Structure formats: structure tokens, C-alpha cells
Amino acid sequence: MFVGIVGPSCSGKHEVMNLLATMYYFTRLHLRSSPTDKDSQSDRTEEQQHNAQRGQARLEFDTIEAMLDHVTLNWMDHFVTCDVNSVEGVAILRKRPFFLLLSVESPMMTRFRRSVARCKGQGLEAPTLEEFVEQTDASLYNAPTSHLAITSGSSPTLTPSILLNETSQLQQRTAITASSSSSFSSNNNNTANSGNSTPSMPDQEAIAISPVQFFNSPPYKLLSMSDLSILNQYASLSCLRTAIEGLDITNPDLLRPSWDSYFMYLANLAARRSNCMKRRVGCVLVREKRVIATGYNGTPKNLTNCNEGGCSRCNQATPCGKGLDRCLCMHAEENALLEAGRERVGKESTIYCNTCPCL
């Protein structure tokens, strides 16, 4: 299993990574000069001690692809990283059946207090709450902060939208390097120090084709792509540890669903085709682990769909169990059985339905 962890600053990503390493013996992986939050010195020391006990060195890679190649060659082991920081990177990793994306979220004030404590521990000046909120908003929802500079009396500088989930664009960019991101950060610093209050706007074509923009895609896009999420609002590692145990993250069903889970997913998907105004119901008819037929509830073929006024009973918000003699909608189970027919159903078939079947 290979777990990628994403989340906003001070949400506890590295704490979750360290706990996975100690609880389930995950091996931590890193990108060199990663643009994500740097490991604290205590985290690095803890990792060195943990690796020394297992006879391992700190594993660092230049690219996402190189990291993925290493995991692929050792796919029977568990790995974890906090350096999955782009939509394209996730698209590359999800080609493998062993990858799982975990998002770690935390309330704003909790993250602010952690940021203040971290700065004090490192002898740095802590940000004000307003500064922290601005930094969080910029990192979660916007382009790099140098593109968002606003001077008094001027209007905001807008960055053209970037379609990060276009398949064609993902296929055009297969080499994502941490060094390119480092160079990008350096260029931003040079711009910020040049004395210009509002940085010049890059041309739109350059932004549209820049792999750096993909590498630094806003984290909120990644949060919505996660397979699992954990709310880290805890003040102690023991509470966080208990929450991680509750995730059952090493359960193989999270990577490859069991047959029962698989067929229930299909039943829920079939329910989305329902046109009944009262309830979405879907079912799958299975025999010897093969799908024989699917069904969803709604008006019969060649009649007006229920959601288009075909069934007056459903469209009049009639209470459950009332006026059933006026209902024209057929049950999902009926449709599946009619579709399959007696011969195909046989004697050993199973119906998976997302509500209690009405047989």
C-alpha cells in the first residue's frame, strides 16, 4: 500500500505520516526540495531513529515517477509520503492499484495555534491570526501569493484559470520534478524582492503550459480527490492515534473492494439512473459473481418519466404507503428480474439493492 497525505498547513500531515510509520511500519518517502511544508528537525530526528532501527536510510527521490517506480518494485510493503502536492501527481499515482489518498483537515483556529507554537519553538516570529488566514487562503484556493499582491488603491491582480483536470493536459506532462518547483519558488522570491509592489503578470500561454503550475496546484483540489479523510482536531497524539486506528487504513477493501462491496457500489450507481420522484433505488442481479442485470425504479418503458410528471402519485408528494394503487413506478428489483428473465436468473442468483427489497 502507498498512502499519499494532503492537507492545509499545520493540519498534522507529518504527525499522521509518523504515526503510520510507527503503528503499521510504513516507510516514509520524500521528494528532494519538496514545495510542501518542510519536516521539522524533531520529525527528521525521529525518522532517522526509526529508520536506524530498521536498517534503512532516508528515502528521497527527484520526481514523482521515480518515487512510484520504487514503490512498484516493492509493492508488497507499505509506504507513505506527504509530498503529493499536485492534481497531476495524484493522477500519475492512481494508475497503480495500491495507491490511497488521505486528506488531513483541521479547524482554522486549531491550525493557527499550532502555527504559533511551531514558530515559538523554532525561535521565529509568529504570524497574527489575520496573516495566517491570508496565507491559508492563498495556499488553499489561489495561485502563488506573488500573483495576488494588491497595493492600496489598486485592484487585485487576477491569474487566469488553469484547468488542472484536463486529461489531455495530464498526458502532455509526465515529468514532474521537485527541482522545477524549487526554481519556481526562487523566481517568485526574486520578483518579490525586486521592489515592485505589484508583480508583472505572466502571459496566459506560459501559465497554461507550465508544469510548475500543475506541481503547485491548490491543495483544496486534492482534498476533494481524497479516498479517506481525517479531522485532526486533537490536542494530543494519543487521540490522533486512536482516530487513525478507527480508519482501518490497512484494510485491503480500501484498495480493492470485496465482491459484496463491489456489487453494492454498482447498485448505488444504478440508483442514479432512477427517475422516481419519491426515492432513488438501484439493484444488481448477480449469479456466480457475474452481473446478470441491473435495475432502477421509475415508470415503465414508453411512459413519461416520473420526474417529468409521468406518475401523479409520486409528483403529489403522497405519504409513504398511501395511494399505492395510483403509483405507476416499477421497483428496481422488478426491472432487474424482467430484464434477466427466468432462465438467466436460475436458482443461485443474488440481488444487491441499496434499500430493503420489496418482494
N, C-alpha and C positions, 0 to 999 in steps of 0.2 A: 504494500500500500504506500502511496505517495500523497501526503497531505500538504496542500498549499494553504497558508493562512493569510488573510487580508483583513484590513480594518483601519479605522482612523487612528491618528496619533494618540498615544497614551491609553489605548483601549486594552492593552495587555497581550498583544500578539506574541511577544517574545516569552512572556510568562507561560502562555499556553504551549508554545513550542518546547520550552524547557520541561514542562510537566509531562508532555507526551514522551519526551526523551527518557525521563526518569521512571514514569509509570509503565510504559509499554515498550521501552527500548527502541524508540525511533532514533534514527541517525539524522542529525541536523545538517542541512546543506545550505550553502551561501553563494551568492554572486559576488565577484570581486567588485569593489566600488559601487555597491548597490545604492540606488537612489532612495531606498526605503530608510526608515529610522535605523540609525547605527546601533549596534549592540552596545550596551553599557559595559564598562570594564568588569563589573561583577558578573554579568552574564557571560562574558568571554572567559573569565577565570573559571566559572562553574562548568562551562562547556569543556574547557581544557582538562579539568579534573575528571569529568565524566568520560571523555574520550581516552584519557590515560588509563583509566580502569579497564576499558575495553580494548586497549591497544590500538587506538585509532588516532589519526591526525585530523585537524580541522579540514573539512572538505569544501573547497571553493572552486567555482567554475567561471569561465569568461562569458558564457552565453546560456540562455535557457535550454537551447538544443543540447549543449554539452552536458548540462545537468540531467536532462531527460535521458540521454544515452546511458549515463552512468546508472540511473535507476532501472532502466530497461534491462541492462545486463545483470542487475541484482534484484530482479522484481520480486523475489520471494521474501526480501527483507522490508522493513518499514523505514520510510524516510519522511522528513518534514522540512519545510522551508517557509520563511517569511518574506522571501524576495520575489514572489509572484505579484507583479505590480502593473500589469497591463492586460487589456482585453485580449490582445493578440497572443500574449504569453499563455493565457488560460486556454485559448483556442488550440494552441500547439500541444499543451499538456493533456487536454481532454481527448486527444486522439488515442491515448493509451487507456486500457480498461482498468488500470489500477490507481487512477488519479481522483482525488476528492478535494473539493474547495471548501474550506471552513472560514466563515466570517466571524470576527470577534467585534462586538459592539459594546458601547458603554455610555452611560449618561454624560452629558456635556460637563456638568459640574464635577462629577467624579473624575473625568479626564483632566479637567483644569487643576484640581487639587493634586493629582499625580504629577502633572507637569511642573507645578510649583515645587513639590517635594523633590523631584528629579533635579531641577535646576539648583536648588539649595544644596543637595547632596554633591553636586559637581562644582559648587562654588560659582555658579553663574547667576546673573540677574534674572529673576523670574518674570514672566510676562504678566501684564494685567489681564483681567478677565476679557476686556474688550479686544485686546491684542490677540489673545488665544482664540477667541471666537472668529476673528477675522482670518487668522491663519488656518483654522479648521475649515471655514467656508471655502477659502481659496484652494485648499488641498483636496476637499471632497467634491466640489462642484465646478470649479473653474480651471482655466488654463494656468500656467505658471504665473506667480504673483507679479513678475516684472511686466506682464502683459495687461495687468489690471490696475496699474498705477493711475491715481486720479489726483490732479492738482486742484487747489482751490480755484473756483471759478471756471473749471473746465469740465467737460462731460467725460464719462467713462470711456476708456479705450476698449473696444469690443474685439474679441477674437472670433474669426469665422468658425462656424460649427464644423466638427470633424465626425464623420460617420465611422465610428470605430468598429461597428459590427458588420460591415460590408464584406461578404465572402471574397469578392474579387480583390479587395484591398488586402485582406489577410493572406491570400495566396501570393500576392506580389511581394510580401515582406516576410521572409523566412529566417533571416539572420538578425536577431535582436541582441545587441551587445551592451554590456554594462558600461564599457568604455565610451560608447556614443552618448549614453546618458550623462556620464561624468563630464564629457566635453560640453554638453548642453548646459549643465549647471554652471560650468566655468564661464560660458558665454553670457549667461544671464547675470552673473556677478560682475563681469566686465561692463555690461550695459548699465547695471545699477550704479556702478561707481564712476560712470563717465560724466556725471554732473547734470544729465538731462532729467528733468522732472517727469517727463512722460516718454518712455522708450518708443523708438520708432516701430511701426507696425510691419511685421514680416509680410511679404506678399502672399496672397492666398494660395497660389500654386505650390509654393515651397512648403506651406503648412500641410497641404493635402497629401504630399508625398513623403513627408518626413517620418522616418521610423522612430525618431526620438519622441514625437508627439504620441505615438502609439505606446511607447515604453512608459511614458508618464501620464497615461490616461487616468482621469479622475477616479479615485477609489470607489465612489458611490456606484459606478457601473459594475465594479467587481462584487460589491456587496449583494447586488440583486442577482448575481450569477451563482451564488454560493449553493452548495448542496446541503450544508449544515450551518447552523449559526448558534452562537452562544452569547448571552448577555452577561458581560463581566461587570457587575455592579458590586463586587465583593471587596471587603477591606482586608481579607486575609487569603493567603494561598491555599489554606486548608479548605475554605469554602469553594474556591475556584476548582480545586482538585475534585471535590465532590460533584460539582457541576459537570466536569469533564467525564467523570465516571458514568454519569447519567446519559451522556451522549452515546455510549457504547460504540465508540468510533472505530473499533477494530472488527465490528460485525461485518462479515462478508456480504450480507444483504445490501449494505450501503453502496457497494460497488457493482454487484451483480445480483439483482433481485431473485428470490426463490420463485418457483413456479407459481405458487399461490399469489405472491405479491405481484408477479408479472401479469397474471390474468386479471387481478383486481385493478391494476393500472389501466389495462385495456377496457375494463368495464367502465371505469371513470371517464376514460376518453370517449367511449361510445355515448355516454350520457350527455356529452357536449353537443351531440347532434340532435338531442331532443327538442321538439317544438311545443311540448305541453306547457301551458301557462301555469300549471299548478306545481309541478316538481320535475326536476331532471332525473331520469332513471336510465341506467345503461346496464347491459348484461352481456356476458360472453358464454357461449356454449362450447364446452371442451370435451374431447374424447381422446384418451391416451396421450394427453399433453399436446394435442393438436386442436387448433381453433376450428370448430365446425361452422359456427355462425355467430354473428353479433346482432344485438337489437337495442333499440331505444324507444321510449314511449312517445306517442303522438298520434295524430289522426291517420287513418288508413291511406294507402296509396290512391292517388287520383282525387282525393278530397282536399279542400283548402286546409292548410296547416293550422294547427290550434292557435299559434301565436299570430296568425293573420285573420282570426275570427272564425275558424272552422268549427270550434266546439263552443257553443254558447254557455254550457255549464261551467267550463273552466274559466272563460272570459268574464263571468259574472261573479268571480271570487266566492263561489259556493263553498261553504264549510266542508271539511273532510268528512266523508261518509254520508253526505247529503246529496240528493239528486243524481245518484249514480246511474239511474235509468236514462238520463239525458246525456250522459258523457259519451262522446264519440271516440275518445282517445284509446288506443290499444296499448297494453302493457309491453314493456321491453321484453319480458320473458315470452309473451305471445309471439311477438315479431321474430325473435330468435328461433323459436320452435317451428314456426311456419316456414321460415327461411331454410331451415335444415331439413325438415321432413322426417317421417318416421324411420326410414331406413338408415339415414345418416346419424340420427340420434342414438339408436341402439339401446343397449342395456347398461352400459358403464359410463355414460356421459355425466358431466358435472356442469352446473350453472353457477357462474360467478356474477353476483349482482350487487350494485352499490346501495341497495335498500333491501329490506326483507321481502323476498319474492311473494307475490300474491297468486299462488297456485291453488 
